[in-house]
Amino acid sequence: MSPTALVVRHVVFEDLGLLREMLTARGYGIRYLEAGQDEITADELLAADLVVVLGGPIGVGDAERYPFLAPEIAAIRARVEADRPTLGVCLGAQLMAAALGADVAPTGRGEI
């Protein structure tokens, strides 16, 4: 059975990009979860061999407007505490930092 990379996507047009080719070349099957549509649970994240949490046009401070972020952070926390391979890109890195208890705040500048 091939290893699984579970990818949490926050906007439909963003995907793994170049990481997809690297992962598939190493035998990973890739499955996406759509944040805000699919339920993201600790059990699901813990079951994957690798989790990649992608970016999006929101920030960790937008949790009031995007209620799916709080359970997503909790699921990421469980995964990180279990010492399972996890990569956060942009918003994904913010969510990982918040899951680990870090203060995450805007820089005051536009980001690309």
N, C-alpha and C positions, 0 to 999 in steps of 0.2 A: 504494500500500500504506500502510495506516495505521500510525502508530507504536505500539509495544508497551510497556505498563507491566507489568513482571514483579513480582509481589507475593509476598514470602516471609512465610508465615503460620505462627505457632507454636502457636496454638490454633484449633480449627475454628470457633468462634463469633465470632472477631474478624476483621473485614474492613476494607476501606478507609473505611467510613463515608462521611462527606461528601466525602472526596477522590475517591471513585468518580464522583460526578456531575460534579465539576470536570474530571476527566481525560477522561471520555467526551464531555463537551461540547467538549473540545479535540481530539477525534478519536482518542483512545487506545483501543486494544483492551487488555483486561485479562486477565491469566493468573496464576493462583495456583500457587505451589509450597508444598507442605506440609512444613515442617521436621520432620525425624525420620521422614518417610515417603518423600518424594521426594529423589533425589540432587541436591544443590545444588553445582554446579561453577562454576569461574571462567569457562569457555567459555559456559555458559548465561547467567550474569549479564552477561558482556561483550556478548552478542548483543542484549540488550534495549535499547530506547531510554531507558527509565527503570526503575530498580529502587527499590521501596519495601520496606523490611524492617520488619515490624510488631512489636508487643510480645508479651508473654507473661508467665506467672507465674513465670518463672525469671530468673536473672541470669547474667552472663558468667562469674561465679565458679563456676557449677554445671557446668562443662564435664566434670568427671569423671563426674558422674551422667548427663549428656546428651552422649554422644560425638559426636552430629551437629553440635555447636556448633563444634568445631575446624575441620572442613572448610568449614563455613559462613563462619567468620571468614576463612579463607584465600581463599575465593571473593570475599568482600567486599573484602579487601585488594587483590586483583587489579583489581577494578572501580574502587576509589578511586584506586589508583595510575595507572590508565589515564585518570583525570580524566573519568569518565562520570557523568552525573547520578544521584545516589543520595540517598534520604531514609530516615533511620532514626527510628522512633517508639518511644520507651520502650526496651524491650530492643534494638530495632534500632539505636538510638543508642549503647547500650552496646557492641554488637557492632562498630559502625563505629569507635568510639573504641579498642577493643581491636585492631582490624585496623590502626589507625594507630600502635599502640605505646603508647597511653596506659594508665596504671594505672587500673583501674576497680574500685571497692570499694563495698560497701553503705554507706548513710548512717547506719545504726543506727536508722532509723525505718521505720514501715510506709509503704508507697507505694500510691497509688491512681491 
